[in-house]
Amino acid sequence: VVGFINVELRKLTSYTPPEDLRAFLAAGPPPVYIGFGSLVVDDPNELTAMFMSALQRTGLRAIIQRGW
């Protein structure tokens, strides 16, 4: 549990995403986000294949952030 995080919005406005990310975001509908945080995965290749299969079946685009 973290509690309330006070973030000054003006500090967030200076971020500029990389060109490849901006191009991806502009190329179609908004993607879904899949993130793992600190989750330890026994078989990352199997999990990735499962997500890729689900994305292909649904026609969704995604940004997948791997865990640490």
C-alpha positions as CSV (number, residue, x, y, z in Angstrom):
1,V,0.0,0.0,0.0
2,V,1.5,3.3,-1.1
3,G,-1.2,5.8,-0.1
4,F,-1.6,9.2,-1.8
5,I,1.1,10.3,-4.1
6,N,1.3,14.0,-4.7
7,V,2.6,14.6,-8.2
8,E,2.9,18.1,-9.6
9,L,1.4,17.9,-13.0
10,R,3.7,20.6,-14.5
11,K,6.6,18.3,-13.9
12,L,4.9,15.6,-16.0
13,T,4.4,17.8,-19.0
14,S,8.1,17.9,-20.0
15,Y,8.1,14.2,-21.0
16,T,8.4,13.6,-24.7
17,P,7.8,10.0,-25.8
18,P,10.3,8.4,-28.2
19,E,9.4,8.8,-31.9
20,D,8.7,5.1,-32.4
21,L,6.1,5.2,-29.5
22,R,4.5,8.3,-30.9
23,A,4.3,6.7,-34.3
24,F,2.8,3.5,-32.9
25,L,0.2,5.5,-30.9
26,A,-0.8,7.6,-33.9
27,A,-1.1,4.6,-36.3
28,G,-4.3,3.2,-34.9
29,P,-6.8,3.0,-32.1
30,P,-5.6,3.4,-28.5
31,P,-3.8,0.3,-27.4
32,V,-4.4,-1.7,-24.2
33,Y,-1.7,-1.6,-21.6
34,I,-0.4,-4.9,-20.1
35,G,2.1,-4.6,-17.3
36,F,3.5,-7.1,-14.8
37,G,5.1,-4.8,-12.2
38,S,7.2,-7.0,-9.9
39,L,5.3,-10.2,-10.7
40,V,7.7,-13.1,-11.2
41,V,6.7,-15.3,-14.1
42,D,7.8,-18.9,-14.3
43,D,7.7,-19.1,-18.1
44,P,7.8,-15.6,-19.7
45,N,7.8,-17.0,-23.2
46,E,4.6,-18.9,-22.6
47,L,2.9,-15.9,-21.0
48,T,4.0,-13.7,-23.9
49,A,2.6,-16.2,-26.4
50,M,-0.7,-16.3,-24.6
51,F,-1.0,-12.5,-24.7
52,M,0.0,-12.3,-28.3
53,S,-2.6,-15.0,-29.2
54,A,-5.3,-13.1,-27.3
55,L,-4.3,-9.8,-29.0
56,Q,-4.4,-11.4,-32.4
57,R,-7.8,-13.0,-31.8
58,T,-9.3,-9.7,-30.6
59,G,-7.6,-7.5,-33.0
60,L,-6.4,-5.2,-30.2
61,R,-3.1,-3.4,-30.1
62,A,-1.1,-3.3,-26.9
63,I,1.8,-1.9,-25.1
64,I,3.4,-4.6,-23.0
65,Q,5.7,-3.6,-20.2
66,R,7.8,-6.4,-18.9
67,G,8.5,-6.7,-15.2
68,W,11.8,-6.1,-13.6
